[in-house]
Amino acid sequence: HNIYIDSTNLVLQIYSYIYAFLVDIVECEKICFLYHEARNYKNPKEHKYHEGVITTVQLECFRGRDIKKKELIVYLIGFEGMLTMAIDREKEPEKKIIINGFPSYLLSYKDVSILNNSHLFSNNYTVDYCTATNPFQTYNKLDSIYKKYGKEYKITVAPCGSTPSSIGAVMFAATIEDVSIIISRPEKYNYEKRIYEN
């Protein structure tokens, strides 16, 4: 039998735990994610969806192994630059790979994620691209990064972008026990200021 997870209105912490549980415990032929794209987007340059102090959280089900290596963080960036800033300040990784979702949902927004995350572009960083709408491309991109850097670095993924790219990160971390996932969590969400409308 197949199991479907509708991630449209679930936060990453919830659907990642559901997926990890199903992968470890439940026998099924296929686990499928469902996602409904937003009907409309407002201007992401003025995006202030998160409020209050932003803390970082290591997802318990994707902690990775405690390896004594230098740390590489793969940032899957989105419109909310404060999320990546909180992680970068706390972790101070030796190397960063910044993945921008391209093509973006709307071509007019293609550079907004780069502009809103400009604080990441210092020290040892690389910028790469991967479509924001296909979790399997994100999975493959993370797989290629792991194959290239996994022997030298402990790899942590920070999914701060689109839901499909975050799903790809969750699927990848579920297959590689060395890889961990870290997220940012604000004190409060201001739903009136979110940039999308369902």
Salt bridges, closest charged atoms under 4 A:
GLU51 OE1 - LYS188 NZ 3.74
GLU51 OE2 - LYS193 NZ 3.81
GLU60 OE2 - ARG63 NH1 3.10
GLU71 OE2 - LYS91 NZ 3.64
GLU80 OE1 - HIS47 NE2 3.42
GLU80 OE1 - HIS50 ND1 3.01
ASP88 OD2 - LYS96 NZ 3.23
ASP111 OD2 - LYS110 NZ 2.99
ASP128 OD2 - LYS141 NZ 3.19
ASP143 OD2 - LYS147 NZ 2.97
GLU152 OE2 - LYS70 NZ 2.95
GLU177 OE2 - ARG65 NE 3.71
ASP178 OD1 - ARG65 NE 2.69
